[in-house]
Amino acid sequence: MTELRRAVGPWQLMLYGVGSMLGAGIYGLIGKAAGVMGGAVWMAFLVAMVAAMFTGISYASIASRYPRAGGAAYVSHRAFGSPLVSYAIGLTVLCSGLSSIATQAKVIGENLDEIFGLGGVGAEALRVVGTPLPVLLLAIGFLLLTAGIVYRGITESLWVNAVCTLLEAGGLLLVIVVGMRFWGQADLLAVPAGPADGGLTVALLLQGSILTFFSFLGFEDMLNVAEEVERPERSMPIALIGAMLIASLIYVAVSITAVSVVPWRELAEAPGPLRLVIERAAPWFPAIGFSLITIAAVGNTALVNYVMGSRLLYGMAQQGLLPESLGRVHGARQTPHVAILVLLVLVVALQLAGDIEQLASATVLLLLLVFVLVNLSLVMLQRREGDVAGAFNIPWIVPAIGSLICAVMIVAQVMQAGGRGTMLAAGLLAAILLLYLATARGRTAAIEKFASDN
């Protein structure tokens, strides 16, 4: 039986993680965070990094102890012994990845359409499910290209990821370099005046850190490629924790630069906050250059999620949770080609389905629930199996704190999303559970075989 190819080194993996964490969100998130935190936005990123690091370290330990595709679905299956819990966790992560890929593909289509001006020839009037036809065709073309790269091989995927990561990180470093001369011109502790005008409070800092917390989440993307990493017991912890630290330094420096160049009130209202920073600090930089950097960042996010999604389908098939065909590996390319094809069909279908923002918002809550369960899984496995020789072992208190932090985030997200967002998340979870029950027949033997082998 052909297996996945172990060809990923620690530095490639670290770049993969940095690309996953930086993504495209930071280009708009700075403005939203500035609206909440004012000039102290850098503190929100710092606190969010510390909060996310507990779960990040847990994932690093899991990846070192159990370097298997399937990520959270595998470790929860091993801890709880419940196929239903593993299935729900796996499909929740998959839904998050699918919504991200589909969203990023649409953004790519819109940016390319703007650059080439295809909508200017009357094609704007032609719409499919509310999307201009040129945008839809460009988005689908991007998805085909991405699927082709992932099918080609993990080495090729990570080379493309490395190029895109250097471009998106280069865009953020450009912001820092051209704006560094403005440092010291803004009050980095100034905050929006509240009802009591209490200045920088714990409540405000918590609100800002919750908003920025999600900019550090690349754990699952990295965990799912563990079977393709050389010496994963050593490489995974180094790469994952290193990626978080690199992303943190960039985020803090970018946020300090942004509020130093552009007053935070103006930054909060800007549709493209970092584009505005570049326009003020480096008016000589061509507008199309920033558009290309945005495309690289968005495309990288989609690529990373595509790799993650295909390995998740493969890993769940190996566990007996999904059809066996999804666990097949191409003899020459050593990639899960059936899973890659199925993923392509799903994301193209999402493009044709229209609005996917509701799916994306619903998966945020469920993803936090996944982090709670994964942290608890590590606690259970540590107590049951003890330390694993040669692995990155951590005290049980680390995943326990990580689980508690994610639980607090869930409460905060429920309060922020309101009843509608919570109902959407509950509806998605119910649909996953119903799908499990509807497809449970004939799955028992494969699950039992997996359990006996592991």
N, C-alpha and C positions, 0 to 999 in steps of 0.2 A: 504493500500500500504506500503510495506517494505521500510524503509529509511536507509540511511547510518548511521553507528554506531558512536556516539560521544564517543570516547575512548582515545583521544590523549591529554596528559597533556602538560604544557608549556615546561618542560625540555626535554621530548621526541621530541617535535616539534623543539626545539632549536638544538638538536643533528641532527635531520632530515635536518635542514637548513645548519648546519655546513658541514654535509656530502655532501650536494648538492653543496655547494660553493667550498669546497676543491677539491673534485673529483680527477681525475687522471691527469688533465692538468698541475697542478703546478709542477709535476715531470719533465716535459719537458720544461715548460714555463720559468723557471728560466734561462736556457741557452739562449733562444731567447732574453729575456729581458736584460740579461747581455751583449749580443752582441750590443744592442742599447744604453744601459745606462752605461755600464762599472761597476765600483764599486758603483755607485750611484743608482743601481737597486732598492734598498729599497725605494728610494724616488718616483719611478714610482708607486709602490704598494700603497704608502701612498696617493698620489694625486688621483690615480684611485679609492681608497676607498671613498675619499671625494666626487668625482664625482658621483660614483654609489650610495652613501648614499641618495642623493636627491630622486632618483627613488625608492630606498629601503624604505624610509620613506613614500613615496606615496603609495606603495603597502601595507605597514603596516596599513596605514589609511583606505585603501580600504577593506582590510581583516577584519578590526575591524567594519567598517560601514556595509559591505555587505558580511558576511561570507558564500559564496555560492560556490559550485563546478562550474567549467566553467571559473573561473579566469577572464582573460582579456576579453574573449568573453562575459561574463555576464555583467561586468561593462560598457563595450563599448555599449552593447545593451541598457542598462539602460540610458546611457548618450546621445547617438546619435539617438536612436530609429530606427536604420537602420539594418535590418536583414543581408543585404549584407556585411556591415562593420564588424559586429560581426562574421559572417561566415568566412570571409577572415582572421580576426585576430585569430579566434580559430584554423583554419586549418594551419595557418602559425606556430603557437606555436606547434601544433601537429606534423607538418613536422620536426621541430627542434628536438622535442623529439624522433621521429622515427629514424632520422638519427643518433642521439646520441646513442640510444639503440643498433641499428644495428652495429655501429662502435665499441662500447664497447664490444659487444658479440664477434666480430671478434678478438679483442685484447685478450679477455679471452681465446678464442680457441688457438691463437698463443702461449700464455704463457703456457697453460696447455700442448700443444703439445711439447713445448721446455722442460718442466720439465719431462714429461714422455717419451720423445724421440720416439713418435709414427711415426714420419716421417722417422726415421732411418731404418724402416723395408721395405722400398720400396714404402710406401704409398705416398711419396712425388710426385711420377710420376702421381698419380691419382688426377686430378684436376677437379673441377667444377666451371665454370665461373672464372677461374684464381686462385681459392683458393684450396690449398691442401685438399683432402677429409677428413683427420682426423681433420683439423682445422674447416672445415665446420660442421662436425658432433658434435664436441665439442661445437661450437658456438650455434648450434640449441639446444643441450642438456642444455646449460646454459639458453637459452631463455625459455625452457619448465620449468626449475626449478624456474626461476624468476616469470613466470606467475602463477605457483602453489603457491608460497609464497604470491603474491598479491591477488590471489583468496581466500586464506586461511583467510585473514583478515587484517585490518589496524593495529591491535595490533601486530600481528606476523611480518608484513612488517617492522614496526618501530623497533621491537626488532632486526631483522636482520640488519637493517640500523644502529642501535646503535652499534652493534658489529663491523661492517665494518668501521664505522666512527671512533671508538676508535682505530682500527688497522691502518687506513690511517693517522689519526692525530698522532698516536704513531710513525709512520715512520718519520713524519716531526719533531716531538719532539725529536726523536733519533738523527736526523741530528743536531738539535740545541744543544742537550746535549753533544754529542761527539765532536762538533766543536766549542763550546763556548770558549774553551781555546785558540783558534786562534784569538779571537776578538782583535782588536787593531793592527793587523799585516797588514792590507790593508787600502789603501786610499779610504774611502767611498764616496768621491766626485770626484774621477777620472772618466773621461768619454773618449770615443773614440775620437781621434782627427778628427775634421771636416775640410772642405775646408778652413775655416777661423780660425780654431783652437780656437774657441770662448769659450771653456770650457762648463760648465753646463748652457745651455740657456733655455728659456721658450719653444722654439720650440722643443728642444730635450726632455724636460720633458713632453711635450704634446704627442710626439711620443711614449715615453715609457709608459705613462699612458693609451693611447689608446690600446696598446698591452696587458696590464695587466687588463684593465677594465672588460673583460669578465670573469675573475676569481672570480668575486664577484656576478655573476648573479645566484641567486637561488630563485628569487622573485616568479616567476610563479609556480615553484614546490611547494612552501609553500602555496601560495594562493589557489591552487586547492584542498587542503585537509581541507580547512576552515570548511566545513560542518561536519567534523569528529573530530573537536577540542572542548574540553570542555572550556566553557567561552571564545569563540574566540575574543570577543570585547576587552578582556584584554590580553589573552595569545598570540594572533597573533603578536601585535606590540612588546611585550617583546621578543618573540622568534626570530622574523625576524631581529630586530635591534641588538639583542644580538649575533645572528649567524654571522652577518656582522663584528661586533667588534672582536669577537673571531678569525674569519678567517683573519682579518687584522693583528692582533698581531702575528699570526703564520706566515703569509706571510712575514712580515717585518723582523722577527727574522730569518727565514729560509734564506732570501735573504742576510742578513748581514753575516750569518754564511757561506753561500756558497762561496761568494767572498773573505771571510777571509781565508778559507781553500784552495781553488783552485783559482789561478789567473783568473780574469774575462775573459781574452782572451781565455784561455784554456777551461774555463767553457762554453763559447759560442760555441765552436767547438765540445764539447762532445756529443755523441748520447744519453747518459743517464747522465745528469749533476749531479743530486743528488746521483745517484749510485756512481759516481766518488768521490763525497764529502765523502761518507761513506767509500769508499775504502782507501782514504787518511787519514781520521780522525779515523777510526775504522776498520783496516784491519782484525781484529778478527771476525767481523760480517759476518756470512755465506751468500754467494750470493743468495742462495735459499730463505733466509729470506726476502730479498728485493723484490724478485719475488712474494712471497706470499702477501707482503704488496701492491704491485702493483695490483695484482689480486683483493684484497679486495677493493682498491680504484676504480678500473675500474668497478667492479661488483656493487659497491654502486651507482655509477653514473647511471648505467643502471637501477637499482632497483628504484631509486628516479624518473627517467624519466618515468618508466613504471607506477608507482603510479600516477604521474601527468597526463600522457596520458590517462589512463583509467578514471580518474575523469573528465578530460576535455571532453571526448566523452560523458560521463554520463551527465555532466552539459549542454552541447550543445543540447543533446536530450531532456532534461527538458525544454529548451528554445524553442523547436520546430524546431531547425535548422538542426537536424539530425534525422534519423528514431527513432521512439518511443521505439523500442526494445533495443536500446543502453542505455536507461534510466532505464532498469529493474535492481532491486537489489535482490540478492539471499536471500531467506527467512531465512536460517540458518546462513550463513556466513556474511550477511549484506554488501556484496561487489557487485559492478556493474559487474556481471559475464559475461554478453554478451559483454560489452565493453572490458573486459580483454581478452576474446577469440578473438574478432576481431583484437585487437592490436597484439596478438600473430601471427595471420595469416599475418598481414601486415609486421611485422619485420622479420619473416621467409622469406617472399617473397623478402624483401630487401636483405637478405643474399644471396638468389639465383640469385638476379639481378646483382651481381658483385660489381663494383666500386660505392660507395655511398659518396665519398668525395666531389663530385660536389654538391650533394644535401645539404650536411652539410655546405659548403661554401656559397651557395645561401641563406640559411636560416638565416645566421648571419646578413645580411643587413635587411632582413624583420623583424627579431626579434627586431632590434633597432627601426624600424618603429612602431612596436607594442608598445614599451615602450613610444614613443612619443605620440601615441594615448591614451594610458592608463593614462598617466599624464594629458593630456588635458581633458580626461573624468572626472577625479577627480575635475579639476577646474570647469567644467560645472556643475557637481553635487553639488559642494559646493555652487555655486552661485544660483542654482535652489532650493536646499533643505536646505541649511544652515548646521549648525552643527547637528550631530545626538547624541541624549542623550546616555551617557554611552560609547560612542565610542572614539577612538583615533583621535581627530580632529586636523588638522594642518592648518597653514596659506596657502592661495592659492598660495603664491609666491613660496612655496617649490615645488609643482608639476610643476609650470611654469618653474622654473629653471631646474628641472629634464628633462622636455621636450626639452628645449633648448640644454642641454648638449648632449642628445641622438641624436638630429638633427646634432650637430657638429660631433658626432661620425659617423653618416651616411655619411657625406661629406668626412671625413677622410677615411672611409672604401671604398667608391667609388673610391677615388684617389689611394688607395693601391691595391684594387682588379682589377682595370682597367675595360675596356669595357666588357671583357668576364664574369667577376663575376657579374657585374651589369645586363648584359643581361640574365644571368641564373636566377637571382633574379626576374627580370621582367617577364621572361617566367613562373616561378613557380607561381607568383601572377596571371598571366593571366590564367593559368591552373585552379587555385582555383576558379576564377571568372566564368570561363566557366562551371566548375562542379556545381557551385551554380545555374546557369541559367538552366543547363540541368536537375537538380533534383528539381527545384522550384515547380513543379506542386504538388498540394495536401498539401503543407507545410503551406499555408496561415492561415488556421483555427488554427493550433497548435501555430503558432507565435502570432496570435491575442489573444488567450487564455492566453498565457504567459504574454503578455503585459497588459492585463486586471487584472491579478492576482498580478502584480508587479508594 
